[in-house]
Amino acid sequence: MVCLLAATVSPPPADSALPPGMVEAVRRDLGLSLGEYLAQAEVGARRRPGADVGAGEPTVPSFVPPFLRAGEPIATARDDQLGRCTAGFVLVAGDGTTRLLTSGHCGRPGERVFSGGLAVAEFERVVTDDLDRGGQGDDYAVVRPLLDLPGFRAGVVDHRGGVVRVDGVAEPVVGAPVCKSGRTTGWTCGRVTAVRTRVRSQAPGAAGRVLGVFAHDACTEPGDSGGPVLSGTRAVGITHGGLTGPDGRCPSRTGGADLAVAEPLATDVLPDLAGLRLRTG
């Protein structure tokens, strides 16, 4: 039997009880009072899968908006229908501030990121280049919280009510087991089928570009882009895309073989990000 535990929610504090700099940051970046922002964050937390809510715990941690984890849905429109992607692994800078990885084709520099209808971040750096034109064949983006507060939490949601720890980084190896977390297909698993391979992207924003990727056979569908790929508790890559059938779904749903490709972290992404490291835990 599964028991559902009700959570108590503390009312948003009055602006006058908060540090003036915090209040000003919310008003400047979001155009909201802090009370309005936290009220919206509460609604977003209730909608967001994988939220850590237990008996007697508030759904909104005090003064810690936003609180996305890898594997949760993100979008570039408030209605959550446009630019739908998945949050990738969390990064941390030397000053303790956090960033989020996702696919480069998911947004443009300066574009807002929404989660649960709430503006939580913006694209800080977007890289989509082409191996055939002298690039590295990368497709990734770095997203920063809108507020200078602890923003993104370690771990990957498994879409089954749990959070998978991330203990480090590993290179993909043919035959290695992997699992991915995505907004569309949730938690699916398979094995690495190819490494250091080339693929011509069909993703909007990267269409026609030749990328350097690794391949695996975990079910992956549109909307899963940018999400984390792990081998055990080691971060391996972020999803770029996958082969779909005529119905737009994974081929395995109709008896076919799945094929997905991902951007490798150890060789392609993390070496480019000076001053940022993978957040573990």
N, C-alpha and C positions, 0 to 999 in steps of 0.2 A: 504494500500500500504506500502511496506517495502522499506526504503531508505538505500542504501549501501553507507557508508561514506569512502572516500579515506583517508589514513593516510600518513602523511609525515614522512620520515625517515631521521634522522640526520646521516651523514657519521661517521663511526667509528673513534674515535680520534687517533691521532698518539701516539705511545708508549711513545715518549719523553715528552708528556703532562701529563702523568699519574704517580702516585706514584711508585717508583721503586719496592717496595715490591709486588704490585699488578701485575706488569708486570712479575716479576720473578715467582710468584705463577702460573700464566697461563702457562708460558713456562715449569716450572718444572712438573706440574701435567698433562698438556694436550699436551705439545710439540708444542704449537702454539704461535704466537705473539698475543697480546690482540686484535689487529685489525682484525686478522683472526678469532679469537674466536667470537667476536661480530658480524662479518659478517655472520658466521654460525648460531649464535643465532637468527639473523634477519630472516633467511630462516626458521629455526625451528619454530619461532613464527607465521609465515605466515601459516605453515602447521598445527599448533596445534589448536584443537577445543577449544572454550571457551576463546580465547585470548581477553583481554580487549583493544580493539582498537577503538578509536573514532576520530572525526574530529580534525586534528591538533596534535594528540598524536603520539609519536614515538612508533613503534612496539617493540622496545627494550629499556626498562628503563635503563638509564645510570648507568653503573657499577653494575648491579644487575643480573648477570647470575648465575645459571639458575633461572627460575621463574615458576616452575611447581605449579599447584594446585592439590588438591585431585580430583580424578576422571579422570585425564588425562592419556594417554597411556605412558607406559614405556616398555623398552625391555632390554635384555642383549646382543644384537647384533646391530650393526649400521644399518643393513638393515631392522630392525624393524619386522622381521619375526620369530626370535628365542627368546625364553624366554619372550613371550609377556604377560604382566600383566598390572595392573592399579595402579596408585599412590593412596596411602591411606591418612589418616589424617596427618596434619603437627604438629610436635612437636617443642617446643622451650626449649633451655637450659638456665641455669641461666645467662650465658654470652651473651645471645641474639642470638646465632647461632641456626640455624634450622636443623631439621631432618625430615625424611619422613617415615611413616609406609607403609608396604606392606606385602604380605604373605611371610612366610619363604621359601616356596617351589619355590619362584620366582627367587632365586639366591643363590650364595655362598659368604662367607666373602671375601671382596676384589674385587669381580667381578664388572665391570663397569656397569653403568646404562645409557641407551641412551633414548633420547626423540627427535623426529623429526630428527633423524640421528645424533644428537649431543651428545657427552659424557658429562653428566651433574652431575653425582654423582657416588657413589660406595656403595656396601653393607658393613655396618660397623658391624652389629650384626645380626645373623640369628639363630632363635630358631625353631626347629621342633622336638618335643619329643613325647613320647608314654605313654598314661595312663596305659597301660598294662605292662609297663617296669619301673614303678616308676616315670615317668615324670608327668608333669602337663597337657599334652595333648594340648600343644600350637603349633601354626604355624604362626609366625610373623617375620618380619625383620625390622631393622632400617637402613635407608639409609642416608648418609651424602653427602652434596654438595662437589664437588671436590675443590672448592675454598672457602677460609675463608671470604665469603661475605654473605649478606642476601640472602638465597637461595630459600625458598619455601614459597608461599603466602597462607594466610588463606582463608577459604571458599572452597566450593565444586562445581565444574562445573556440570551443570545439562544437558549438551549436547543439550540445546535448546537456547543457547545464554546467559544464566544467570549464576549467582554464588549464591549459598545458604550459608548464614551465619552459622557459628558453634558457639553456645553460651555456650556449656558445654557438660557434659557426662551424659548418662542415662543407667541404666541396662535394658536389654530386658525384656518385660513382655508379656505373652501370650495374644494375641488379639490386641496388640499395633500396630498402623500403622507404617510402615517403607518404606523407599525408598533407593535404592542403585544407585550408579553411577559407570559405568564400560565402558571400551574401546569398548567392543563388542556390548552390548545391550543398552548402554546409560543409561537413567534415567528410572527405572522401580520401581513400588511400589506394596506393598502387606501388609500382616500382619504377626506378629510373631506367629508361630504355636507350638513351643516347646522351652524350656529353659533348661539349665544344662543337655544337652543330650550328648550321645556318638555317634561317627560315625567313621567308618574305612575309612581312606582317600584312594582315588585312584589317587591323584594328583602326577605327577612326582616329585621326591624329598621328598615326604612324604608318598608314597604308602605303605599301610599296617599298618600305624600307627593309633592308636586309639586317637581321639581328643575330647576335651571337647568344645562343640559349642552350639549355639542356631540356630533354624531353622526358615525360613520364606518362603513365597510363591511368592516373586517377581522374575520375569524372570531373570535368570543368566546363562551365557554361558562361555565356555573357553575363557580366555583373561580378564575376569572381576576380576580374583583373585587379592586380595590385596586392592581392591577398597573400598570406604567408604560406610557404612550403617548408615542411620540416622533415627531418629524418630522426625519429625518436624525439629528443629534446633539443636537437641542434638545428639552427636556422640554416636553410640551404638556398632558398631563393624566393622571389616574388612572382606570382602568376602573371604571364603576359596574355595567354589565350588558350583556346582549345578547339579541337575539331568537333563540329556538331553535324547532326543529320539534317534531313530536309525539314524536320519539325523544329529545328533550332535547339534540340536537346542533345545530351550525350549519346553517342552511337550505341553504348552498352544498353540503353533503355529499350532498344529494338534489336538486340542480338549482335551488334557490331563491336568493334574494338575501340576503346577510348585512346585519345592522343592529346596531350597538353604540353605546352612549352612554358618555361619560366626563366627569368633573369637570374643568373647565379650571383649570390652575395659575395662569396669569398674572393672571386677573381674579377668581377665586373663592377660591383656597386660600392662596397665598403672601401676599397683602395682609393676611390675618387673623393671620398667624403672626409677631408682633413678636418680634425677637430670634433668629429662625431664618432661614436662607437655604439655597437649594439647594446641595448638595455637588456640585461638578463634578470632572471628571477620569475 
